[in-house]
Amino acid sequence: MSRRAANTPQAAMNAPHRGTRAAGGSPHAARRAAFALRHLALLSLALGAVPGVSAVHAQGFDELEARLGEHPSLEAMHHQSAGLRERATAAEALPDPVVSFGILNFPLLDPSFSRYLPTSKTVGVRQMFPHRDARKARAAQASQSAVRNDTEIDQRFAELRADLIVALVDLARIGRLRALLGARDAKYDELAQIVETEINAGRPVLFRLAEIDVERSDVARALADLDAEADQIRARLEDLVGETTASPPPPLALGAWSGEADAFHAVRVARAGVSMAEAGIARAEAAWKPNWGVQLMYQQRDAQGDDWVSATATFTVPFWADRSQAPALRAAEANREAARSRFMAAARRAAARYLALDATRAAAKAAAAILEQKIDAIREQIAARLITYESGAGDYSPILDGEIAVLRLEGQIVNEQARHDRAVARMNALLVGP
């Protein structure tokens, strides 16, 4: 039960109805007995608040967080980062040499390796040397891709962590709501008994029984909806940590935003995208620089005379730059501008999202405070009616109506508190942790 329920005047919440006063025993003793029975009933409801708790495994949030770090989507991203770093290493390496074997100037009409002077058997090797700046640019682009992927891993983990906290918050909310709905149902039992007594006494309040039945059907429907929601949350927990858990949510503290755009995960991801695009420009610029090559060939001759050795050096000339290198550079520059625009959009979107969640958090906090004030006012009315009732005037049904209204408002407070905690969890997920 919440702190508000603990502050409820016991006399107001547990006073007997008229039939108890008519009994031969002391009304205070009967009141104490009724309170003890009701306390046991509410304790049973609280223990069974979340269906299937005995079938789930309760564990600390640190353990859940560690298991969350092993989520398959995160594992896949870690492997992707490792692959990108290996690609950066491979980008700086030279291409494999090419070895060739052949026959040169072999006569067809009079086949022989010894009678025709230019005939020879050859073996050669060719090695290409792409420009070092081009290789370094390719390696830098792959490295920047790995850095960007690492920032996405941090962002994804923060989002999954927020999902886990929200699921635990909602499970706790469902448990508290079930307990409050069970208490309301018990109040309807008492109220129905009082109304039946009044009907037997000849008072025309038959319509009140129909109202009670409608309200009890609303309670039953709400309980069914909570059961369905709990099943959905447990399915989400299976996805997040591999099993259902009954752990309470961790203590939530709102992380303060420094006001800097780089404090958001999404902005850091976008900034890494800008760095990757700039590395693409360096790669496109390096395409103008020549790639060198060397080829050596040994020619073995069976005719009279010495063997021959040939050597060749090659280099590329950007002859078709207007159709190749220049468009590639313009494309890289366009990608950089697009990345810068995405960076600015990410900064705006993250700040707007944070402020929207902060507004939700503040609204939930204010709504809970307003509901607290309403509950205090109703409890004052209950206390006043109880004094009148114990003096022998009036009846007990308005007191029960007030207690039911308090339980209904407490359920709304539980929802507002959960809304507040969900907003805090989402806001913290937007920010880069310490």
C-alpha positions in Angstrom: 0.0 0.0 0.0 1.2 3.6 -0.6 2.0 6.2 2.0 -1.3 7.8 1.4 -3.1 4.6 2.3 -1.0 4.3 5.4 -2.2 7.8 6.5 -5.9 7.0 6.1 -7.7 7.4 9.4 -8.4 3.9 10.6 -11.7 4.8 12.1 -12.9 6.2 8.7 -11.6 3.3 6.7 -12.7 0.5 9.0 -15.9 1.7 10.7 -18.7 -0.9 10.9 -22.1 -0.2 9.4 -25.3 0.1 11.3 -25.8 -3.6 11.8 -22.7 -3.8 13.9 -24.0 -1.1 16.3 -27.2 -3.0 16.7 -25.3 -6.1 17.8 -24.9 -6.9 21.5 -21.0 -6.5 21.6 -18.9 -3.3 21.9 -18.8 -1.3 18.6 -15.1 -0.6 19.1 -14.3 -4.3 19.5 -16.3 -5.1 16.4 -14.4 -2.3 14.6 -11.1 -3.8 15.6 -12.2 -7.3 14.5 -13.4 -5.9 11.1 -10.1 -4.1 10.7 -8.1 -7.3 11.3 -10.1 -9.2 8.8 -9.8 -6.5 6.2 -6.1 -6.2 6.8 -5.7 -9.9 6.1 -7.8 -9.7 3.0 -5.7 -6.8 1.6 -2.5 -8.6 2.5 -3.6 -11.6 0.5 -4.5 -9.3 -2.4 -1.0 -7.6 -2.2 0.7 -11.0 -2.2 -1.2 -12.1 -5.3 -1.1 -8.7 -7.0 0.9 -9.9 -10.0 -0.3 -13.2 -11.5 2.3 -15.9 -11.9 4.9 -14.3 -9.6 5.9 -17.7 -8.2 6.7 -18.9 -11.7 9.2 -16.1 -12.4 12.7 -15.4 -11.3 13.4 -12.4 -9.1 16.9 -11.0 -9.6 18.7 -7.7 -9.1 18.7 -5.0 -11.7 22.5 -5.2 -12.1 22.1 -8.9 -13.2 19.3 -7.9 -15.6 21.4 -5.1 -17.0 24.3 -7.5 -17.5 22.0 -9.9 -19.4 20.7 -7.0 -21.4 24.2 -6.3 -22.6 24.1 -9.8 -24.2 21.1 -8.9 -26.3 21.5 -10.4 -29.8 21.0 -7.0 -31.5 23.9 -5.6 -29.4 26.1 -8.7 -30.1 25.5 -8.3 -33.8 26.5 -4.6 -33.6 29.7 -5.5 -31.7 30.6 -8.0 -34.4 30.0 -5.4 -37.0 32.4 -3.0 -35.3 35.0 -5.7 -35.1 34.6 -6.4 -38.8 34.9 -2.7 -39.7 38.2 -2.4 -37.7 39.5 -5.4 -39.5 38.5 -3.8 -42.8 40.4 -0.7 -41.8 43.5 -2.8 -41.3 43.1 -4.6 -44.6 42.6 -1.2 -46.5 46.2 -0.2 -45.8 47.7 -3.4 -47.2 49.1 -3.7 -50.7 47.2 -5.9 -53.2 48.5 -9.4 -53.8 51.3 -9.7 -56.4 50.4 -11.4 -59.7 52.6 -14.2 -61.0 52.5 -15.2 -64.6 53.9 -18.0 -66.8 54.0 -18.2 -70.5 55.7 -18.8 -73.9 56.8 -16.0 -76.2 57.2 -16.1 -79.9 56.7 -19.8 -80.4 56.7 -20.8 -84.1 53.7 -22.8 -85.4 55.0 -24.2 -88.7 58.3 -25.4 -87.4 57.7 -25.9 -83.6 60.9 -25.6 -81.7 62.4 -23.7 -78.7 65.9 -23.6 -80.1 65.8 -22.7 -83.8 64.0 -19.4 -83.6 65.9 -16.7 -81.7 63.0 -14.8 -80.0 61.4 -17.9 -78.6 61.5 -18.1 -74.9 59.8 -19.5 -71.8 58.8 -16.7 -69.3 58.0 -16.3 -65.7 57.0 -12.9 -64.3 55.7 -11.1 -61.3 53.7 -7.9 -61.1 53.1 -5.7 -58.0 50.7 -2.8 -57.9 51.3 0.1 -55.4 48.1 2.1 -54.8 48.9 5.6 -53.6 49.5 5.6 -49.9 47.1 8.5 -49.3 44.3 6.5 -51.0 45.0 3.5 -48.8 45.1 5.6 -45.7 41.8 7.3 -46.7 40.1 4.0 -47.1 41.4 2.8 -43.7 40.2 6.1 -42.1 36.7 5.7 -43.6 36.4 2.2 -42.3 37.7 3.3 -38.8 35.2 6.1 -38.7 32.5 3.6 -39.6 33.5 1.5 -36.6 33.4 4.6 -34.4 30.0 5.5 -35.6 28.8 1.9 -35.0 30.2 2.1 -31.5 28.2 5.2 -30.7 25.1 3.4 -32.1 25.8 0.5 -29.8 25.8 2.9 -26.8 22.5 4.5 -28.0 20.9 1.1 -28.6 21.9 -0.2 -25.1 20.5 3.0 -23.5 17.2 2.5 -25.4 17.0 -1.2 -24.4 17.8 -0.3 -20.8 15.0 2.3 -20.8 12.6 -0.4 -22.3 13.6 -2.7 -19.4 13.0 -0.1 -16.7 9.6 0.8 -18.3 8.6 -2.8 -18.3 9.5 -3.2 -14.6 7.7 0.1 -13.7 4.6 -1.1 -15.5 4.7 -4.5 -13.8 4.9 -2.8 -10.4 2.1 -0.4 -11.4 -0.1 -3.4 -12.4 0.6 -5.0 -9.0 -0.5 -1.9 -7.1 -3.5 -1.4 -9.3 -4.7 -5.0 -8.7 -4.4 -4.5 -5.0 -6.5 -1.3 -5.1 -9.1 -2.9 -7.4 -9.4 -5.8 -5.0 -9.9 -3.4 -2.1 -12.6 -1.6 -4.1 -14.3 -4.9 -4.8 -14.3 -5.6 -1.0 -15.9 -2.2 -0.4 -18.6 -2.9 -2.9 -19.4 -6.1 -0.9 -19.9 -4.0 2.2 -21.9 -1.4 0.3 -24.2 -4.0 -1.2 -24.9 -5.4 2.2 -25.9 -2.0 3.6 -28.1 -1.3 0.6 -29.9 -4.6 0.9 -30.5 -3.8 4.6 -32.0 -0.5 3.6 -34.2 -2.1 1.0 -35.4 -4.6 3.6 -36.2 -1.6 5.8 -38.5 -0.2 3.1 -36.2 2.5 1.7 -36.5 2.9 -2.2 -32.8 2.4 -3.0 -33.1 -0.6 -5.3 -31.4 1.4 -8.2 -28.3 1.6 -6.0 -27.8 -2.2 -6.3 -27.7 -1.9 -10.1 -25.1 0.9 -9.8 -23.0 -1.3 -7.6 -23.2 -4.1 -10.1 -22.1 -1.8 -12.9 -19.2 -0.6 -10.9 -18.1 -4.1 -10.0 -18.2 -5.1 -13.6 -15.9 -2.2 -14.3 -13.5 -3.5 -11.7 -13.6 -7.0 -13.3 -13.0 -5.6 -16.7 -10.1 -3.5 -15.4 -8.6 -6.6 -13.8 -8.9 -8.5 -17.1 -7.2 -5.6 -18.9 -4.4 -5.6 -16.4 -3.9 -9.4 -16.8 -3.6 -8.9 -20.6 -1.1 -6.0 -20.1 1.0 -8.1 -17.7 1.2 -10.8 -20.3 2.4 -8.3 -22.9 5.0 -6.9 -20.5 6.3 -10.4 -19.7 6.6 -11.1 -23.5 8.7 -7.9 -23.7 10.9 -9.0 -20.9 11.5 -12.3 -22.6 12.7 -10.4 -25.6 15.0 -8.1 -23.5 16.6 -10.5 -21.0 15.5 -13.9 -22.1 13.1 -14.6 -19.3 10.3 -13.1 -17.1 11.4 -11.4 -14.0 9.6 -10.2 -10.9 12.4 -7.7 -10.0 11.3 -4.2 -8.9 12.4 -1.2 -11.0 15.7 0.4 -9.9 15.7 3.8 -8.2 15.2 6.5 -10.8 17.1 9.8 -10.8 16.7 12.3 -13.6 19.9 13.0 -15.4 20.4 16.7 -15.9 20.9 17.9 -19.4 23.9 20.3 -19.7 22.3 22.1 -22.6 25.0 20.9 -25.0 23.9 19.0 -28.1 26.7 16.4 -27.7 25.0 15.3 -24.5 22.6 13.2 -26.6 23.3 9.8 -28.0 21.6 10.6 -31.3 23.8 13.7 -31.8 27.0 11.8 -31.2 25.9 9.2 -33.8 25.2 12.0 -36.3 28.6 13.7 -35.5 30.3 10.4 -36.2 28.4 10.2 -39.5 29.9 13.7 -40.4 33.4 12.4 -39.6 32.8 9.3 -41.8 31.6 11.6 -44.7 34.7 13.7 -44.4 36.9 10.6 -44.6 35.0 9.9 -47.8 36.1 13.2 -49.2 39.7 12.5 -48.4 39.3 9.2 -50.2 37.8 10.9 -53.3 40.6 13.5 -53.4 43.2 10.7 -53.2 41.8 9.2 -56.4 43.6 11.9 -58.4 47.0 10.7 -57.2 48.8 8.0 -59.3 48.8 4.3 -58.5 52.2 2.7 -59.3 53.0 -0.7 -60.5 56.2 -2.8 -61.2 56.5 -5.9 -63.4 59.6 -8.1 -63.8 59.8 -10.9 -66.4 62.5 -13.6 -66.9 62.7 -15.1 -70.4 64.5 -18.4 -70.7 65.9 -19.1 -74.2 67.0 -22.5 -75.5 68.6 -21.0 -78.6 72.2 -19.8 -78.7 72.6 -16.6 -76.6 71.9 -15.4 -73.1 68.5 -15.4 -71.3 66.6 -12.1 -71.1 65.1 -10.1 -68.2 62.5 -7.4 -68.7 61.3 -4.8 -66.2 58.4 -2.4 -66.5 57.1 0.4 -64.3 53.5 1.8 -64.6 51.5 4.6 -63.1 48.0 5.8 -63.6 47.0 9.1 -65.2 43.6 10.8 -64.3 42.8 11.2 -68.0 39.1 10.6 -67.4 38.9 12.7 -64.2 35.9 14.7 -65.5 33.9 11.5 -65.8 35.3 9.6 -62.8 37.2 11.4 -60.0 35.4 14.7 -60.2 31.8 13.3 -60.0 33.0 11.0 -57.1 34.4 14.0 -55.2 31.2 16.0 -55.8 29.2 13.0 -54.5 31.4 12.8 -51.4 31.0 16.5 -50.7 27.2 16.1 -51.1 27.3 13.2 -48.6 29.2 15.5 -46.2 26.6 18.2 -46.4 23.8 15.7 -46.0 25.6 14.3 -42.9 25.9 17.9 -41.5 22.2 18.4 -42.1 21.4 15.2 -40.3 23.6 16.3 -37.4 21.6 19.5 -37.1 18.3 17.7 -37.4 19.4 15.1 -34.8 20.3 17.9 -32.3 16.9 19.6 -32.8 15.0 16.3 -32.6 16.8 15.1 -29.5 16.3 18.4 -27.7 12.6 18.5 -28.6 12.2 14.9 -27.5 13.8 15.6 -24.2 11.7 18.7 -23.6 8.5 16.9 -24.5 9.3 14.1 -22.1 10.2 16.7 -19.4 6.7 18.2 -19.9 5.1 14.8 -19.5 7.1 14.2 -16.3 6.1 17.6 -14.9 2.5 17.1 -15.8 2.4 13.7 -14.2 4.0 15.1 -11.0 1.5 17.9 -10.9 -1.5 15.6 -11.6 -0.4 13.3 -8.7 -0.2 16.3 -6.4 -3.7 17.5 -7.4 -5.0 14.0 -6.8 -3.3 13.9 -3.4 -5.2 17.1 -2.5 -8.5 15.6 -3.6 -7.8 12.5 -1.5 -7.1 14.7 1.6 -10.4 16.6 1.1 -12.4 13.3 0.7 -10.8 11.9 3.9 -11.8 15.0 5.8 -15.3 14.5 4.6 -15.1 10.8 5.6 -13.9 11.8 9.1 -16.8 14.3 9.5 -19.4 11.8 8.3 -18.0 9.2 10.6 -18.4 11.4 13.6 -22.0 12.0 12.6 -22.5 8.3 12.0 -21.1 7.3 15.4 -23.3 9.9 17.1 -26.3 7.9 15.8 -27.3 10.0 12.9 -27.0 9.2 9.2 -25.9 6.0 7.6 -22.7 4.3 6.7 -23.0 4.1 2.9 -21.7 7.7 2.2 -18.6 6.7 4.2 -18.1 3.7 2.0 -18.7 5.8 -1.1 -15.9 8.1 0.1 -13.5 5.2 0.7 -14.2 3.9 -2.8 -13.6 7.3 -4.2 -10.2 7.4 -2.4 -9.2 4.0 -3.8 -10.2 5.2 -7.3 -8.1 8.3 -6.9 -5.2 6.3 -5.5 -5.3 4.2 -8.7 -5.0 7.3 -10.8 -2.0 8.4 -8.7 -0.4 5.1 -9.3 -0.9 5.6 -13.1 0.6 9.2 -12.8 3.6 7.9 -10.9 4.2 5.3 -13.5 3.9 7.9 -16.3 6.4 10.1 -14.4 8.9 7.2 -14.1 8.5 6.2 -17.7 9.3 9.7 -18.8 12.4 9.9 -16.6 13.6 6.5 -17.9 13.2 7.8 -21.5 14.8 11.1 -20.8 17.9 9.4 -19.2 18.1 7.1 -22.3 18.5 10.1 -24.5 21.6 11.3 -22.6 25.1 10.0 -22.7 25.9 8.4 -19.3 28.9 9.3 -17.2 
